[in-house]
Amino acid sequence: MTRVLVSGVVLGQRQSGVRRFAANVLPRVAHGLQASGGELALLEPREVTGLATGNAIRSIPSRVPSWPPWRRALAERRALRAAWRDAHAAGAPFDVVLSGHLPLPRIHGARHVHLVHDLRALAGLGPLWKQAAAPLALRRAIGAAELVVCVGPSVRDEVLRRHPRARVRVLEHGGDHLPLLPRAPEDFALFVGHLEPRKNFELMLEAWRLDATLPELIVVGGGAIATAERAAAAAGLAQRITFVGTVDDAALARLYARAGCAVFPSRLEGFGLGLLEARRAGTPLAASSIPAHLERLEPDDPRFAVDDAPALARAVHAALERRDVPRTAPRTWEAAAAAWCALLAEFGSARA
């Protein structure tokens, strides 16, 4: 019987790998824990997430904002401690606190599990204040956590290289969340990702500027869309690049089914979920040769260095020539949730 308190105060933000994990794993884990007499409680942000609707998750409302990070950090620790104390006072104490963002809101006496989705804190990207503060926050989180869970081997290896004494486990995500549709490829390339520095969209702009024979590029995702549109216009690419913003899963599945190829130029990823989405859809892909991508790529998938625009263009042409690739069945979210249930049950067994 394990009781888990999840800090979900970042889940009021945009669609992301973090939200994808939460939506597909937490409800399943909550049902699994409930079946054995346990519980999963979610500390909600001020924004409505809807994650606790119609399932076994117990929602704990709060006034903690998902954004900006400094304001969230100031309010989160107080709200999380209150939820922890209330559970103890009610005679149903939590066994573990699960979090997956920085800084880790440490509670004295709690057993912390910290989920590392990626190592952007070490990438030197973003504002200067974040470049300075994030590595320290990550080091403190890893030092305070009883267990660090990484989403892939490359993340684990980097964590252990920097923190050899950390207790680390790898639990990979699922990839079966999109509808499966018949392939009907058209002559366009697809970019899926939040427009932020680590996604390396500027390399796409440079490749499209250099090679006039590349097809239309359709860009799916939120973030700095206005900035990207201005950059595309300044590069003379306004007629060749279409920004569609965020879309629901049904629309995303249709785009994968129609795309001539999907392109992932990221400088940093933890898991590479987009590669699984493309492979499951049968969409040829071209991707940067970063560690997280190399864990997902097949030997014949075109790839390129993160700073080589001509190589990206060549990789896109090679991917477009393939038209279709064999569909692969990724690990399911059901299996991912079962692994999380087993891990969290260890804490309940230890307390008993």
C-alpha positions in Angstrom: 0.0 0.0 0.0 1.8 3.1 -1.3 0.7 6.7 -1.1 2.3 9.1 -3.5 2.1 12.9 -3.6 2.9 14.3 -7.0 3.9 17.9 -7.5 2.1 18.7 -10.7 2.3 22.5 -10.5 4.1 22.8 -13.9 1.2 20.9 -15.7 -0.8 24.1 -16.4 1.7 24.9 -19.1 1.7 24.1 -22.8 1.6 20.6 -24.3 5.0 19.0 -23.8 6.7 15.7 -23.0 6.1 16.4 -19.3 2.3 16.8 -19.9 2.3 13.7 -22.2 3.9 11.7 -19.5 1.5 13.0 -16.8 -1.6 12.4 -19.0 -0.7 8.8 -20.0 1.1 7.5 -16.8 -0.4 9.2 -13.8 -4.0 8.0 -14.2 -2.9 4.4 -14.8 -0.5 4.5 -11.8 -3.3 6.0 -9.7 -5.6 3.1 -10.6 -2.9 0.6 -9.9 -2.1 2.1 -6.5 -5.8 2.3 -5.6 -6.2 -1.4 -6.4 -3.6 -2.3 -3.8 -5.0 0.1 -1.2 -2.7 3.0 -2.0 -3.3 6.4 -3.5 -1.9 9.0 -5.9 -2.6 12.6 -5.0 -1.8 15.4 -7.4 -0.9 18.9 -6.2 -2.5 21.0 -8.9 -1.4 24.4 -10.2 -3.6 27.4 -10.1 -4.5 26.7 -13.8 -6.9 23.9 -14.5 -5.3 20.7 -15.8 -8.2 18.3 -15.9 -5.8 15.4 -15.2 -7.7 14.2 -12.1 -11.1 14.2 -13.9 -12.8 10.8 -14.2 -9.9 8.7 -12.8 -8.4 7.6 -9.5 -6.2 10.6 -9.0 -7.0 12.7 -5.9 -6.7 16.4 -6.8 -5.2 18.8 -4.3 -6.0 22.3 -5.5 -3.5 25.1 -4.9 -2.8 28.7 -5.9 0.7 27.9 -7.2 1.1 29.4 -10.7 2.7 27.2 -13.4 4.6 30.3 -14.7 6.9 32.1 -14.2 9.3 29.7 -12.6 10.5 32.0 -9.8 6.9 32.7 -8.7 6.0 29.0 -8.9 9.1 28.1 -6.8 8.2 30.6 -4.1 4.6 29.2 -3.7 5.2 25.5 -4.4 7.2 24.5 -1.4 4.6 26.0 1.0 1.7 24.3 -0.8 3.5 20.9 -1.0 4.4 21.0 2.7 0.8 21.8 3.6 -0.4 18.8 1.6 2.2 16.6 3.3 1.2 17.8 6.8 -2.5 17.4 6.1 -2.0 13.8 5.1 -0.1 13.0 8.2 -2.7 14.8 10.4 -5.4 12.7 8.7 -3.6 9.4 9.5 -2.8 8.6 5.9 0.8 9.8 5.4 2.4 9.8 2.0 5.3 7.4 1.4 7.0 9.4 -1.4 6.9 12.8 -3.1 7.4 12.7 -6.9 8.5 15.7 -8.8 9.9 16.3 -12.3 10.9 20.0 -12.4 13.4 22.4 -10.8 13.9 23.5 -8.2 13.1 20.4 -6.1 10.7 21.6 -3.4 12.3 19.5 -0.6 10.2 18.5 2.4 12.1 17.4 5.5 11.4 13.8 6.3 9.9 13.0 2.9 11.3 10.4 0.5 11.8 12.2 -2.8 11.8 10.6 -6.2 13.0 13.1 -8.9 12.2 12.5 -12.5 14.7 13.9 -15.0 13.1 14.4 -18.4 16.2 15.9 -19.9 19.3 17.8 -18.9 18.5 21.2 -20.4 19.8 22.6 -17.0 23.3 21.8 -18.2 22.9 22.8 -21.8 23.8 26.5 -21.4 20.7 27.6 -23.3 18.2 30.3 -22.4 18.6 33.5 -20.4 21.8 34.1 -18.5 20.0 33.8 -15.1 18.8 30.3 -16.0 22.2 29.2 -17.3 23.6 30.2 -13.9 20.9 28.9 -11.6 19.7 25.7 -13.3 22.8 23.6 -12.9 22.9 24.3 -9.2 19.2 23.5 -8.8 19.7 20.2 -10.7 22.7 19.3 -8.4 20.7 20.0 -5.3 17.7 18.0 -6.6 19.8 14.9 -7.4 21.5 15.2 -4.0 18.2 15.5 -2.2 16.4 12.7 -4.0 16.3 9.2 -2.7 15.9 8.0 -6.2 16.5 9.7 -9.6 14.5 8.4 -12.5 15.8 9.1 -16.0 13.8 8.7 -19.2 16.7 7.2 -21.2 20.2 5.7 -21.0 21.9 8.8 -22.2 20.4 10.9 -19.5 21.3 8.3 -16.9 24.9 8.1 -18.0 25.3 11.9 -17.9 23.7 12.1 -14.4 26.0 9.4 -13.1 29.1 11.0 -14.8 28.4 14.1 -12.8 26.9 12.5 -9.7 28.5 9.0 -9.3 26.8 8.4 -5.9 23.2 9.1 -7.2 20.8 6.2 -7.1 19.4 6.1 -10.6 16.8 4.1 -12.5 15.8 4.3 -16.2 12.0 4.2 -16.9 11.3 5.0 -20.5 8.1 6.6 -21.8 5.5 5.0 -24.0 4.8 6.1 -27.5 1.4 4.7 -28.5 -0.8 7.8 -27.8 -1.6 8.9 -31.4 -4.3 7.4 -33.6 -2.8 5.2 -36.4 -3.8 6.3 -39.9 -3.0 5.0 -43.4 0.0 6.7 -45.0 -0.9 9.1 -47.8 2.5 11.0 -48.2 2.6 14.5 -49.7 5.5 16.7 -50.6 6.1 18.5 -47.4 8.4 18.1 -44.4 7.1 18.2 -40.8 8.7 19.8 -37.7 7.1 19.0 -34.4 8.3 20.7 -31.3 8.0 23.7 -29.0 9.9 26.6 -30.4 12.6 27.1 -27.9 16.4 27.3 -28.2 17.1 23.6 -27.6 14.9 22.6 -30.5 17.3 24.3 -32.9 14.7 25.6 -35.3 17.2 28.2 -36.6 19.1 25.3 -38.3 16.0 24.5 -40.2 15.7 28.1 -41.4 19.3 28.0 -42.6 18.8 24.7 -44.4 15.7 26.0 -46.2 17.4 29.2 -47.0 20.4 27.4 -48.6 18.4 24.8 -50.5 15.5 26.2 -52.7 14.6 22.6 -53.7 13.4 21.6 -50.2 9.6 21.3 -50.0 7.2 23.2 -47.9 7.9 23.0 -44.2 5.0 22.7 -41.8 5.8 23.7 -38.2 3.7 22.3 -35.3 4.2 23.5 -31.8 3.9 26.5 -29.5 6.4 28.8 -28.0 8.1 31.7 -29.7 6.0 31.4 -32.9 5.9 35.2 -33.7 9.7 35.3 -33.4 10.1 32.3 -35.7 7.7 33.8 -38.2 9.7 37.0 -38.3 12.9 35.1 -38.8 11.4 33.1 -41.6 10.1 36.2 -43.3 13.6 37.9 -42.9 15.2 34.9 -44.6 12.7 35.1 -47.5 10.9 31.9 -46.4 7.5 33.2 -45.6 5.9 31.3 -48.6 7.7 28.1 -47.9 7.2 27.6 -44.1 3.7 27.3 -42.6 3.3 27.7 -38.8 0.1 25.9 -37.6 0.7 26.3 -33.8 -0.4 23.5 -31.4 -2.8 20.9 -32.6 -4.7 18.0 -31.0 -3.7 14.4 -31.3 -6.1 13.7 -34.1 -4.7 16.5 -36.2 -1.1 15.6 -35.4 -1.7 12.0 -36.5 -3.1 13.3 -39.8 0.0 15.4 -40.3 2.3 12.4 -39.7 0.3 10.3 -42.1 0.6 13.0 -44.8 4.1 14.2 -44.3 6.8 13.2 -46.8 9.1 13.2 -43.8 9.5 14.5 -40.3 12.6 16.5 -39.2 14.0 16.7 -35.6 17.0 19.0 -35.4 17.2 19.3 -31.6 20.4 20.2 -29.8 19.1 18.5 -26.6 16.4 15.9 -25.8 15.9 13.5 -23.0 13.8 10.9 -24.7 13.0 11.8 -28.3 9.3 11.2 -28.2 8.7 12.7 -31.7 10.9 10.0 -33.3 8.7 7.3 -31.8 5.6 9.1 -33.1 7.0 9.3 -36.6 8.2 5.7 -36.6 4.9 4.4 -35.3 3.1 6.4 -38.1 5.5 5.0 -40.8 6.8 8.5 -41.5 10.4 8.7 -42.7 12.5 10.9 -40.5 15.7 12.9 -40.4 17.2 13.8 -37.0 20.2 15.4 -35.4 22.8 12.9 -34.1 22.4 13.7 -30.4 22.6 10.9 -27.9 18.8 10.7 -27.2 18.1 10.5 -30.9 20.7 7.9 -31.5 18.9 5.7 -29.0 15.8 5.8 -31.2 17.2 5.9 -34.7 17.5 2.9 -37.0 20.8 2.5 -38.8 19.5 3.7 -42.2 17.7 6.8 -40.8 19.3 10.0 -42.2 21.0 12.1 -39.6 23.1 15.3 -39.3 25.1 17.3 -36.9 23.3 20.0 -34.9 25.3 22.8 -36.6 25.4 21.6 -40.2 22.6 23.1 -42.3 23.7 21.5 -45.6 23.8 18.1 -44.0 20.3 18.7 -42.6 19.1 19.5 -46.2 20.7 16.4 -47.5 19.1 14.3 -44.8 15.7 15.7 -45.6 16.1 14.8 -49.3 17.2 11.3 -48.3 14.2 10.9 -46.0 11.8 12.2 -48.7 13.0 9.6 -51.1 12.0 6.8 -48.7 8.3 7.9 -48.8 7.4 5.2 -46.3 9.3 3.1 -43.7 8.2 0.1 -41.7 6.0 0.9 -38.8 7.4 0.0 -35.4 5.5 -0.7 -32.3 7.0 1.4 -29.4 6.8 0.6 -25.7 3.2 1.3 -24.6 2.1 3.8 -22.0 0.5 0.9 -20.2 3.9 -0.8 -19.8 5.5 2.5 -18.8 2.8 2.9 -16.1 3.2 -0.7 -14.9 7.0 0.0 -14.4 6.2 3.1 -12.4 3.7 1.2 -10.2 6.3 -1.4 -9.5 8.9 1.2 -8.6 6.6 3.2 -6.3 5.4 0.0 -4.6 9.0 -0.5 -3.4 8.5 2.6 -1.2 5.3 1.2 0.4 7.0 -2.1 1.0 10.0 -0.4 2.7 7.7 1.6 5.0 5.7 -1.5 5.9 
